Amino acid sequence: MKQQLNVLLIEDNLIEVMKMKRTISFLELEHILSVANDGEEGLQALEDKSKLPDLILLDLNMPKVSGIEFLSILKKNDNIKHIPIVILTTSDNQKDLEECYRLGVSGYVLKPLKYDDYVEKMRNVLSYWSMNELKNY
């Protein structure tokens, strides 16, 4: 059974944030989306242990704390390292991909240029994680 997710989107591009909100609405999903504008804000959002997300969608290229730095910090913290993280990026750099998986990322998704393709990818990602048994770990 699909469940409602608390999703933390860590993304510095306002257009990408709006695209995600639009996609969730278009797909008629009841997920709760919180947004952090960079990795530093993302880490601050995780300080409240009573409101941990079920899934983190993480951009790689951000100011202050990059996606890879965020991932590295999170995976060293025993209290939050279990939260699944899916990278959402335009970077098809093989070194980024390998580094993210080495650090323990749950998935790596390239942002497609066409909106319809983006919607389909997000439908698949959010559908999978809403059925995953890790929820409420």
C-alpha positions in Angstrom: 0.0 0.0 0.0 1.3 3.4 -0.9 1.8 5.7 2.0 2.1 9.5 2.4 5.8 10.6 2.5 7.5 13.4 4.2 10.0 14.5 1.6 12.8 16.9 2.1 13.9 18.5 -1.2 17.4 20.1 -0.9 17.6 22.4 -4.0 18.9 25.9 -4.5 17.2 26.5 -7.8 13.7 28.0 -7.3 12.5 26.8 -10.7 13.4 23.2 -9.8 11.6 23.6 -6.5 8.5 24.9 -8.3 8.8 22.0 -10.8 8.8 19.5 -8.0 5.8 21.1 -6.3 3.9 21.2 -9.6 4.8 17.5 -10.3 3.5 16.3 -6.9 0.3 18.3 -7.4 -0.1 17.0 -11.0 0.4 13.4 -9.8 -2.2 14.1 -7.1 0.1 12.8 -4.4 -0.5 13.6 -0.8 3.2 13.8 0.1 4.4 16.6 2.4 7.2 18.5 0.7 9.7 20.5 2.8 12.4 22.5 1.0 15.9 23.5 2.0 17.8 25.9 -0.2 21.2 24.3 0.3 23.0 21.6 2.2 23.4 23.8 5.2 19.7 24.4 5.5 19.1 20.7 4.9 21.3 19.8 7.9 19.4 22.3 10.0 16.1 20.7 9.0 17.4 17.3 10.2 18.1 18.6 13.7 14.5 18.1 14.9 14.4 14.4 15.3 10.6 14.4 15.7 10.2 15.6 12.1 12.7 13.5 10.1 11.8 13.0 6.5 11.0 9.6 4.9 13.0 10.6 1.8 15.6 13.2 0.9 15.8 14.4 -2.7 19.2 16.1 -3.0 20.8 18.3 -5.7 24.6 18.0 -6.0 25.6 21.5 -7.2 24.7 23.9 -4.4 26.4 26.8 -2.5 27.7 26.5 1.1 27.4 22.8 1.5 27.4 20.8 -1.7 25.3 17.7 -2.2 28.3 15.4 -1.8 29.4 17.2 1.4 25.8 16.9 2.7 25.7 13.2 1.9 29.1 12.6 3.6 28.0 14.4 6.8 24.6 12.7 7.0 26.0 9.2 6.5 28.4 9.7 9.4 25.5 10.5 11.8 24.1 7.3 13.3 20.7 9.0 14.1 19.9 10.0 10.5 22.1 7.9 8.2 19.2 5.5 7.5 17.2 8.1 5.7 17.1 7.3 2.0 18.7 9.9 -0.2 18.1 10.1 -3.9 20.3 12.5 -5.9 18.4 14.7 -8.4 20.9 16.4 -10.6 21.9 17.5 -14.0 25.4 16.1 -13.5 26.2 13.0 -15.5 29.8 13.1 -14.3 30.8 9.5 -13.6 33.0 10.6 -10.7 30.0 12.2 -9.0 27.9 9.1 -9.5 30.6 6.8 -8.1 31.3 9.1 -5.1 27.6 9.3 -4.2 27.2 5.5 -4.3 30.4 5.1 -2.3 29.0 7.4 0.4 25.7 5.3 0.5 23.2 7.1 -1.7 19.9 5.2 -2.4 19.6 6.4 -6.0 20.9 8.8 -8.6 18.5 10.4 -11.0 19.4 12.7 -13.9 17.0 15.6 -14.3 15.6 15.3 -17.8 15.1 18.4 -19.9 11.5 17.6 -20.9 8.9 18.2 -18.2 6.9 15.0 -19.1 10.1 12.9 -18.7 10.7 14.6 -15.3 7.2 13.8 -14.2 7.6 10.2 -15.1 10.9 9.8 -13.3 9.4 11.5 -10.2 6.3 9.3 -10.4 8.6 6.2 -10.3 10.9 7.5 -7.5 8.1 8.6 -5.3 6.0 5.5 -5.9 8.8 3.2 -5.0 9.7 5.1 -1.7 6.0 5.3 -0.7 5.8 1.5 -0.8 9.2 0.9 0.8 9.1 -0.7 4.2 11.8 1.6 5.6 9.2 4.3 6.2 8.9 5.2 9.9 12.1 3.4 10.7 
